[in-house]
Structures are given as structure tokens and as C-alpha cells.
């Protein structure tokens, strides 16, 4: 069955094209800073938002009616959904997808039956992946939707729930390895607390670290060579989550000796929910050598929750791409469209419009960022701002060869420092001039 009838392969036609079903800026083979766009981004489709989401929200039921979800047989329904997914990816020309275990196929009544279902659908996926030349960017386990995880998974106060979560992660890792997934993600959707009054935070954080070590050791023993990613998120549904933002996660990974195997999967909307910019979170991860992957979306600044809209803010993405290019890109991961069409976007073609727009927005932003770095005074202005750190005394300071007493002597000798402009408006103008 063809689910997206009348839609052919999406092609690059350039920014003069009026065709809404064509790329205007995303040209996979075009090189940016010596690397092709497809290699820079490794764009991926989020299986859950694109093929499982029906448009429901807290105030109403779903509005989308997808024919791949109508079969009464869960096995057939999963295969139909996968047929639709691979048809979509093939026509879009996208080379990767990401999934939770129970996106691929619905959870059964027992853990044993759920594993059987995962084995069936992963066998089916292997054939589809070979025929369509599509890969798994990363897999993960849904440890937040089922009511058993209302108090968390690896951080749950009930050890029986922790054990169940371990079994589910083992299965998800097995499937990810079987499908030659390049990475594996942990998103602690409920790994946090609603109230400290009933929470042993020290024990929960330690248990989370133990759980991650166990998962890492199991995967490595079974041949997994990729990175593990932690996806920071500050809140929602928990009041406070242990993976609040990039800095918090980096501190956690260092504290529990996990940084060698774990990197960060940075999401735009999660950054803004933590009161940061996307660029800030990327820079924080990159400075630690831990920028592994990113989830591409955006939030609504008038809403205090995760709206998961497709990324269209060119200024926000250009700032992000300046960090991206100067830090050397991603370690192992790619750009996953963890975004969903709006509840009132009910036509199947809207999935194409959304992904085409998101891919074009990233491509346009990286082209702008490249021009800023190559043509403008952007880098020289920043370099000039820190030029005092190239003096003899400052070099000794950076090398750790000074004491506080030495700094005091230098200050007494030099007197009151002058005021140096940060040139913020000039730098903002430079970015705007290239948009």
C-alpha cells in the first residue's frame, strides 16, 4: 500500500523555486567548511512524533487519522506503520530514524510477550532498512508512559520497578544493537521528583548512576561501539528532573565516572525550558567535549511546556550553527526532528512540509554561519576582546603559574583597568546582515 500517494522523491531546487515540495537550501552533497551537509547533520525522523502521534493534547483527543494505525492486530499495525515510515523516509531522502522501543510496536500485557513483539518488528525493520538504505541514529526505551513509572524508572523508590526498567532497557539495547544503531539515548522523563518531602534524592541519583553503568557494561559486552547520550530536560512532567540542563548532566557524569562513554543529546525546547538559549546549551556541551547529538525543534515562548514545534527560527539556528561549526560538530549523533506537526495540521502532506522546512532551516543557518565565520569580522572582534590574555603575565596565569599575591602586585602596578566595550550590538548587526 502507498500511504503518501502523489508525492515523489523530494529534490533540491534552490531558493528561487516556488515548489513547496522541494528543498530550497538543503543540498546533501554541498560542502560547508569542507564537509557535506548530509554528513554534518545526519538528519533523522522521530518515529514517535511522525508516525505514532495523532495530535492529541491535554484538552482534546487526536485529530490526525492515519491509515497505518487502523488494523486491530498489533503486529500488522506495527508493520503498516513501518511501511509508512520507510515510504516517507525514502521519498524525503532522509537516511536515519530514531525510536523508542514501544514506538516500533505496542507494549504487550507481559514483558515476555513484549520482547516477542520487538523481535518480530525488528526482523521486519532489518529488511526495510536494507532495501531503503536507512540507518538507526539511536534507539531508546520508553520509561515514562506506563503508570508503573509514575515515580521514575531507575530512580523509582520501588526496587521492583527498577528491575522492570532494567529488563526493558536490556530489550531496547538488544534491538538497537540488532538494528546496528549508531547510538543509544537515555531521556529521564520521570527521573526526578515532585516533592522533596517524600524523596531520598541522594539514593535516587546514586541508583540512576548504577543503572547507567549497568546498561553501558551490558551494551559494551554485547558489541555496542557507539555513544550513549543523556538528553537534558529541566521539568515536565516532574517538578525537578535530575537531568535538568547540560551543566547539571555534565556534573552528574563526572561525579559518577560516566563521561568517557556518555555524551549529550541537546534539545532546543528543553534548553529554553531551562531558561537557556539553544546556543548556550550547545556551547556548554561542546566545551566539555560532550556534544553528541541534537533534537531539533522549538518551543513557544508564551507557553511553559514542551510544544515540540518544527525548527523555523533562523536567528536561533544561526547562533546554534556558529557554535556547531566552531566546535567541530557532533560526536556520533545527528539532528533528530523531535518535533510534531500541529494539532490542526491534519493532511499527510503536512509531514513533508514540516520536515522540508526544518531541514531547509538548518541548511540555511549553516550556510549563513559559514559566511559569517569566513567573510565578517565576527571572529576577530571576539579575539580582540580577549587579547589581554595573550600578554606574558596572562599566559602565566592560564598556565597556573601565578598566585593570588602575584595578581595583587600586578593590579597595584597597573592601577585601575580601563573600560572595554563588548560590541554586542555590532555582533548582532553582523548576524542580521547575513540572514
MOBELPE-V852320 format. One record per helix or strand of 2 or more residues. SS is the DSSP state (H for helix, E for strand). FROM is the first residue (numbers start at 1). LEN is the number of residues. Records with the same first field share a line. If there is no record, write none. Layout:
BEGIN
SS: FROM-LEN / FROM-LEN
END
This chain:
BEGIN
E: 11-2 / 22-2 / 31-2 / 35-2 / 44-3 / 96-5 / 135-6 / 183-4 / 192-2 / 227-4 / 240-2 / 262-6 / 291-5 / 335-3
H: 37-5 / 47-6 / 67-3 / 74-19 / 101-4 / 111-22 / 147-3 / 159-20 / 196-3 / 201-21 / 246-10 / 268-6 / 278-10 / 314-13 / 349-27 / 378-8 / 387-4 / 392-7 / 404-11 / 424-11
END
